[in-house]
Amino acid sequence: MILDHRKTFCILGISNWKTFLKFQEIAKATEDFITEGLEFYSHTSKYRNLYENLNDIQTTYYSTHENGI
């Protein structure tokens, strides 16, 4: 779920590539934090579906961006 720079670079007003990379690093760290929290609670039915849906979204996002789509 890392932000796609082609769509967000101008919207966010980031004019420096290093600043953007830092922003992306923070976004990834936040994503990892949320995922780890959901993974910890995924043994309960309340959070299991949310965790599985997030994994599906991540898999789809990363597979399409790795292929240059």
N, C-alpha and C positions, 0 to 999 in steps of 0.2 A: 503494500500500500504506500510505498514511497511516491511522493508527488512527481508527476511527469513534467520535466522542465520545459517541454515544448508548449505546455498549456499554462503553466504557472509563473514562469520566469518574469514576464512583463506584468502580469496581474499583481504579483507581490511587490513589484517595484524594486527588485534586486538587480543592481547593475554590475555587480562584481561576482565572478564565477566562484571564488573561494567562499564568499558569503553564502551563496546558494548551496554549495557543497556542505557547509556547516549546518545550514537550515535542514538539508536533507538528512544529515547525520542525526540531528535532534529528533526529526520526525521518525526515523527508523528506531532510535532508542525508545521513543514513546510507544511505538507499535510493539516492540519487543516486550516492554514492561506490561502492556495490556494483555498481550498473548500469554505471557508467563503467568499472569494472574488468573486468566481464564483457564489455562491448562491446570493450574493448581486446584481450581474448583470444578473442573470438568467431570469429576466423579459424581457430582450431584446432577440430577436430571434438569434442574433449573438452569444450569450453565452449560450443559453438554451440547445442546443444540446451537447456542451462540458460538461456542468454541469451534464446533464442526463447520458452521457457516463461515466463520472467519478464516479457517484453514482453506476452505474451498475458494474464497475470494482471493486469498494470498496466492494460492497455487495458480489460479487463472491469471492474475495480474503478472506474476513473475514469469510464467511460461510465455505469455504474449509479448512481454517486453524483451525477454532474452532472444526471441525470434525476430525482433525488429518490427513488430506489428504496431 
